[in-house]
Structure formats: structure tokens, C-alpha cells
Amino acid sequence: MAADSVAQLTDSLAKTGVVEVELSYKGQGRKLDDAKSVSDMVKEIQEFDDLQALRLEGNTVGVVAAKAIAKALETKSMFKRCYWSDMFTGRLRSEIPAALNSLGDAVMLAGARLTVLDLSDNAFGPDGVKGIERLLKSTACYTLQELRLNNCGMGIGGGKILAASLIQCHKKSSAEGAPLGLKVFVAGRNRLENDAATALAQAFQLMGSLEEVHMPQNGINHPGVTALAKAMQHNSALRILNLNDNTFTEKGAIAMAQALKHLRNIQVINFGDCLVRPAGAIAIAEAVSEGLPILRELNLSFGEITEDAAMAVARAVKGRDKLEKLDLNGNSLGEDGCKTLKDAMEAMKMGQLLGSLSDDEGEPEDDDDDVDDEDDEEEDDDVDEEEIEEEEEEEEEEEEEEESTGIKVSTPSSVSRPPDVSSFLSFPSPDKLLKLGAKRAMLIEQQVDVSDPTKTAEAFLKIASVYKEENNDVKNAVLDSIDALLKKAFSTPSFQGYNFVSSLLVLLGLLKSEDKVKPVLVVPGHLNALEHVVRQDYFPKENVAVLQAFLSRNNKALDSCGNARNSLQSTLQRVRCEG
């Protein structure tokens, strides 16, 4: 009889929903514009004693409606969980901060202590982060355990605001003896890039309480990854680390491998599509073999990993009885390498744990590392065109401002502006180069640090960019300046000529860079000037063959410079034969 009573009570509680302590309007697709549209919702919130969670996902909430809901939340001191993802569809971005501020202020006024704040899939950008900045710094978030901001378009600016808010929250909560102990952080698809990732890393290191970090698809490369790796070392309870589809390269992967050695509680590692490369994979394998006793999943897919590195990973997971999945798909093992890996896993009785290898890209060719990925090229070219347009606009604005203010005020109108090498190298133009006068070559030579091959290559391309075949004055000014610069560089004992050529190829988009350097937008002047350089005595003839090899490949970066490219190739061939 007692058992029947318990069953009846359990059934009754389940039907009434009392055990949920939450109100859910999830996925109802309601368009909530004004107070009237949320009147029933407001009433239900007001009448729900001890409300702990409110689900608004899948509706669209306007400013006025948000204020009405917020008013109802002002008395809910037991409130803990905000499930507010995907609730601004169709709203102007300018509306979202006001709506978020209203809701956040209500939570603070109620004296609530949040544990979950989920605002994922709200494309609110940096302004949206400002809408929760006050809330994040308040006592309401001292107890926050889960912060989910996936796919919000925060960008670098929003990421930095978020990081500063978390740091401030930790500082203030620590002063009260109960430091912020965030456990779950989700911020995928936000274009955080290195700067925001580095800022967030400082917050992560300070908190040291994270158990899950999900930051896929954020355009982070090795400086940001290295900063995150350092921070992760201080989060010893970390169980899940998902940085899928960021660009580690060897440097980032090796730094992350060092961090993994401190994370004995890690269960899921997702470094898929992170370009960890063989050296990075081997470093990670070493970290796995030295520890990580409860590792369940390891994803190193699409990372340009070769057979030897993949086998190192396989050997590292041997005997891991907790392992459920190893993903090495989309790498560069080749048909024989895939078979070898499968056989090795079978021999260890772990064959069922190895994911599919159907997307393997085959064994790498000798020159694979030297050819840019076409998609990267297109993306970089687009960015460079935008940057050039922005620079031209800034230059025009700068010159207009100087003409209308600075120069007229400080000097007679008949006095020309003194030569400025920095201005030319920042925003090159034929006119600026000519205005540097007869001593331009010496001035440029003095300005550029020729001990640095990369800076020398950058300066060369900036000077060459203003080359004009039809204008002898400009043409001669360009070539004289380049000759002076490179003569000094190649005559400097410590100058590394090969590194100069490598940097030049990277900047021209002909060679892949581990540092993800963005190539310049190649113009005929770059190739015309280079054709002149390779004929000069100061240019090492052993580098001619290197240039010829890369220029002979099909590459979109040079498509707009067909004639100049053909002429340069002919000259390179002739110089090689003469040598």
C-alpha cells in the first residue's frame, strides 16, 4: 500500500510539473512585440512561486515585451537559470542591448544568483555583449556556472568586453570570499580571433575552475591558441576541450600538448580541422601517452597529419580502456598508411574505436607545404582588397585634414610638407615617393630595419607597389630605392637571404605561412621590380631557382599580372642559364 502511495505521489508531481521549477515557452515561435503580447506570460511568471528557470528559446522578443517580462522577474529571488538562446530573430541589432539590459537589471534587482546564462544563437555582435556587461559584473553572476554564447557574432571587440567582465566579476566575488567558479564556457562561431582569445585566456587562468570549454570556429591561430593553452594548465578539472576548426599549426599544437600534460581529468579533446600537422600530432601523442587516464575521445581529423604521426597517436592510446573514439579522418596517410593504421588498431583490439578514414587526402607531395590553399587565398585576397580600400580612404582623409587644418595653420600655404618616409611606407603612393626627393633612397634605407628579412620584404613590396612602367620618374625612383635597400640588406653579414625570399613568397601568396600571414594584393609593379632585382649582382643567384620554382606554379594570386609574370619567368630562366 505504501508503495502505491509513493507511485501515485510521483505520478501526481510529474503531471503538475512542480518538480521542474521552471516556466518554458521554448520553440513556440511567438512574436512578442508589446506588453499585450506577453500579458499571459507575465501573469504566469508572477504567479509562479520560487521560479528558478525561464525558457524563452525560439521566440522573438522586442524591447517593450522584454521590459514587461523583466518587471515580472523583479521579485524572483530564487531565479537561477536563463535559457534565452535564439530569442531575437528578426529584431534590429540596436534593439537587443536594450532588451538584455532590462532583463539583466530585473535579475539583479531581484537579488537572484544565476547558475546558467544561455544567450546562444542571438546574432547581437559586440553591442549585445555590452547589453549583458552590467549583469556579468554584478552579484547575480558571482555564482554563475555555465555561460553559453555560441554563434553570437561577438567579434574581437565583444570578446574583449566579455573577458573584462568575467575578470571584474571574479575580482569582486573573490573580495567577498566566494570567487566566480565558472564551469562551462561555450563561445563557438564568434570570430574571436587571437586578440579576444588571448583576453579570454586571462580570465580563464584567473578563474581556474573550468570543466568544459567550447570555442570552435573562431579564427584563432597559434598566438591565441598558445595563450589558451597556458590558461588551460590552471584549470585542472577540465573534462572537455573543443577548439575545432581553429588554426593551431605546429606552434599552437605543441603548446597545447604541454597544457594537456597538466590535465589528468580531460575526457574529450576535439582538435579536429586545426591543422596540427605531424609535429603537433606527435607532441599531443606524447602528452596522451604520459597521462590522460580517463580520455574518452580524441579528434585530430583534418590536420595534415602523416602516417608516422598517426601511428604515434595510435601507440599513445594503447591500453586506454576508457577510450571510445579516435578520429584521424581527413589527414594525409595515403592508402597504405590508412591500412597500416587500421591494422595497428586491430592488433591492439581497438579497431572499433577508430573512426572512418574515408576522407583521407592521400600522402602529401613534396611541395604540398609550399602551395597555398585556394580557399585561404580567396579569403585573404578579399581581406587585402578591403584593407587597401580602407588605407586609401584613411590617406585621403588624412591629407584633406592636413590641407584644411594643420598645414594652413602652422605654416604659410607656399611651404610644402617635409618628406616623410613613414607616411610613404604606411600608405605608398607615387607622389609621396617623388616628394621624398633625391635622397629618397638613403631615407628609406635608414628607415627600414634590414637585419629583419620579413621587414625588408615588406618594405620592398610597398616600394614596388607604386612602380609605373610608363612613368620614367616614378619607375627610376622605385628601382633606385629598392637597389639601395637590398644592397644594404644583402651586404649585411647577419642578413639571411633565404629568409628574405621565403618572406617575399609568403607575402606574395605563393608560399603557405605557419603564422597565417595575409598576402598582399599582388600588382604588376611587384613583379616588374622583382624582375629588375634578380638581374642585379647583389641578389644571390642560388635564390633565382627558388623564385622560378614557385612562380611556375598555377596560383590565383598572380592571375591579374599575366604579362609581368611571363616577363619575370623569362628573366629568371635567362639568369639561371647565364649563371
Buried (B, 14 or more C-beta within 10 A) or exposed (E): EEEEEEEEEEEEEEEEEEEEBBBBBBEEEBEBBEBEBBEEBBEBBBEBEEBBBBBBBBBBBBBBBBBBBBBBBBBBEBBBBBBBBBBBBEBEBEBBBBBBBBBBBBBBBBBBBBBBBBBBBBBBBBBBBBBBBBBBBBBBBBBBBBBBBBBBBBBBBBBBBBBBBBBBBBEBBBEEEEBBBBBBBBBBBBBBBBBBBBBBBBBBBBBBBBBBBBBBBBBBBBBBBBBBBBBBBBBBBBBBBBBBBBBBBBBBBBBBBBBBBBBBBBBBBBBBBBBBBBBBBBBBBBBBBEBBEBBBBBBBBBBBBBBEBBBBBBEBBBEBEEBEEBBBBBBBBBEEBBEBBBEBBEEBEBEEBBBEBEEBBEBBEEEEEBBBEEEBBEEBBEEBEEEBEEEEEEBEEBBEEEEEEEBEEEEEEEEEBEBBBEBBBBBBBBEBBBBBEEEBBBBBBEBBEBEBBBBBBBBBBBBBBBBBEEBEEBBEBBBBBBBBBBBBBBEEEEBBBEBBBBBBBBBBBBBBBBEBBBBBBBBBBBBBBBBBBBEEEEBBEEBBEBBBBBBEEEBEBBEEBEEBBEBBBEBBEEBBEEE
